[in-house]
Amino acid sequence: MAIFLVDETLRIEVRYEPEDEDLRDNICLCILEDCPDEERLFRAEETNIYLTARQARELAEALLNAAEHSLQQGMD
């Protein structure tokens, strides 16, 4: 799954890494930036953050909670 942000210069991919199935942190949050170096949020063009299933669920819940509050305030 890919999500594009910041005028589509920031791409976020979330994927399960089957080759890392023996590791607890086998969910990859891949952040790709297609912009000049001076505009990057991260130092590299690609940044990978590996999460455990529990961390991924906590991140998803935090995003859903924030979205729900935003919708309740009519700001979506």
N, C-alpha and C positions, 0 to 999 in steps of 0.2 A: 504494500500500500504506500503510495506517495502523496504527500501534501505539499503544496507550493505556497510560500509566503513571501512577503516583502517584494512585491512586484515580480513574483516568480523567479527571483534570484536565489532564494533559499528553498531548498528541497529537503523534506524530511521523509525518510523511509523507515518503516518499522517492519522487522522481519524476524522470524524464528530461524536460528542457524542449526540445521540438523546435524552438521558435522561436529558441533559442540554439544551434542545431546548429553554427554557425560559430565558437562560442567553446569553448575547452577545458573550462571549468568549467560544463558544462551539465546537471549532476545536482544537483537541489535537495533539501536536507535541510531540511524545513519543520517548525518547532517551534511549536505553538499551545498557549497556556495559557488554560484556562477557570477562572480563580480570581480572587479579589480581588488588587489591586495589591500589597499587602503580603506576599502569599504567593508571588508569582512568582519563578521562578528567573532569568528574563530581564526586561529593562525593558519590552519591548513584548509585546502580546498575541500577536503573530506574529513569529517570527525566522526568516529564511532564510539558510542557509549553502550556498554553491555550491561543488561539488566537481568535480575532474577525474575521469575514469574511474579513473585510478591511485589517487587518494585514496579514492574510494568502495570500491575493491577492498581497500585497506589497512584501512579502517575495518571492512569486512565480515570480513576475516580476523582482525582483533583481537577482534571480538565472538565469532566462532566459536571462537577459541583460548581465550578466557576461559570461554565456555560449556563447552567440552570439559574444562577444568581443574575447573570446578565439578562437572560430572557425575562425574568421576573421584574427587572427594572426597565424593560422595554428598550434595551440598548443594542440588540442584535441587528 
